[in-house]
């Protein structure tokens, strides 16, 4: 039985409290995104606050959740994207973090912030997670 048959159309993930300053917290949201996407559930990841730094080329590549992890956070992010997750950067967060004119990684699907995330969060057919 598919998730749609259960009334679930997708999962929206908000990255709010995770950022490059605490890399040990970064792998978990991407693991959850990859798991849902692997089950053919549409996944949208919204980067807000300081998490938008992860969309700057090279930043996620320098981070590991633990020194014992072979994969970088960039590897985790790309795995989720390869399975179908879509990444959205909050325009206001980019502005607040001084990144408004900065080029973002090619995996970023575009801009999406509070309005787009809230539209998913209040949609009864979507599930929302906040990290």
C-alpha positions in Angstrom: 0.0 0.0 0.0 1.4 3.4 -1.0 1.6 6.4 1.2 -0.8 8.2 -1.0 -3.4 5.5 -0.3 -2.8 6.4 3.4 -3.5 10.0 2.6 0.1 11.1 2.8 1.3 13.2 -0.2 4.7 14.3 1.1 7.0 15.4 3.9 8.2 18.9 4.4 11.4 19.3 6.5 12.4 22.7 8.1 16.0 23.1 9.0 15.9 25.8 11.7 18.1 24.8 14.7 20.8 22.9 12.7 23.7 24.7 11.2 27.4 24.4 10.3 28.5 25.4 13.8 27.1 22.1 15.1 27.9 19.5 12.4 26.9 16.6 14.8 23.3 17.6 14.3 23.4 17.8 10.5 23.2 14.2 9.2 19.9 13.3 10.8 17.6 15.5 8.8 19.2 14.3 5.5 18.9 10.6 6.7 15.2 11.2 7.3 14.8 12.9 3.9 16.6 10.1 2.1 14.5 7.5 3.9 11.2 9.1 2.9 12.4 9.8 -0.6 13.5 6.2 -1.0 9.9 5.2 -0.1 8.7 7.3 -3.0 7.4 10.1 -0.8 7.9 13.6 -2.1 10.3 15.5 0.2 10.9 19.2 0.4 13.7 20.5 2.7 13.4 24.2 3.7 16.7 25.9 4.8 16.1 28.7 7.2 18.1 30.8 9.7 21.8 29.8 9.7 21.2 26.5 7.9 21.2 28.4 4.6 25.0 28.4 4.9 24.9 24.7 4.0 23.7 25.7 0.5 26.8 27.7 -0.2 29.3 25.7 -2.3 31.9 23.9 -0.3 30.4 24.4 3.2 28.6 21.0 3.5 31.7 19.3 2.0 33.9 20.4 4.9 31.5 19.0 7.6 31.1 15.6 9.1 28.6 14.6 11.8 31.4 12.8 13.5 35.1 12.2 12.9 34.2 8.6 12.6 31.9 9.2 9.6 33.3 8.7 6.2 30.6 10.7 4.4 30.4 14.4 4.6 27.2 16.4 5.2 27.4 17.3 1.5 27.4 13.5 0.7 24.3 13.1 2.9 22.6 16.1 1.3 23.3 14.8 -2.3 22.1 11.3 -1.4 18.7 12.8 -0.3 18.5 14.8 -3.5 19.5 11.8 -5.7 16.5 10.0 -4.2 14.2 12.9 -5.1 14.3 15.4 -2.2 14.0 19.1 -3.2 16.0 21.8 -1.4 14.7 25.4 -0.9 16.5 28.4 0.5 14.6 31.0 2.5 15.2 34.4 0.9 14.9 36.2 4.2 17.4 33.9 5.8 19.8 34.4 3.0 19.5 38.1 3.5 19.9 37.9 7.3 23.0 35.7 6.9 24.6 38.1 4.4 24.2 35.6 1.6 21.6 37.3 -0.6 23.9 37.6 -3.6 25.9 34.3 -3.1 25.7 31.5 -5.6 24.1 28.4 -4.1 24.9 24.7 -4.8 23.2 23.3 -8.0 21.1 20.9 -5.9 19.1 23.8 -4.6 15.7 23.9 -6.3 15.1 27.6 -5.6 13.6 29.8 -3.0 11.1 28.8 -0.4 10.5 30.2 3.0 7.9 30.6 5.7 4.9 30.8 3.5 5.8 27.7 1.4 6.7 25.7 4.5 3.5 26.7 6.3 1.4 25.8 3.3 2.8 22.3 3.6 2.6 22.1 7.4 -1.1 23.0 7.4 -1.9 20.7 4.5 -3.5 17.6 6.1 -2.0 15.4 3.4 1.6 16.4 4.2 3.7 15.7 7.3 6.2 18.3 8.7 9.4 17.8 10.6 11.5 20.5 12.2 15.2 20.1 12.9 
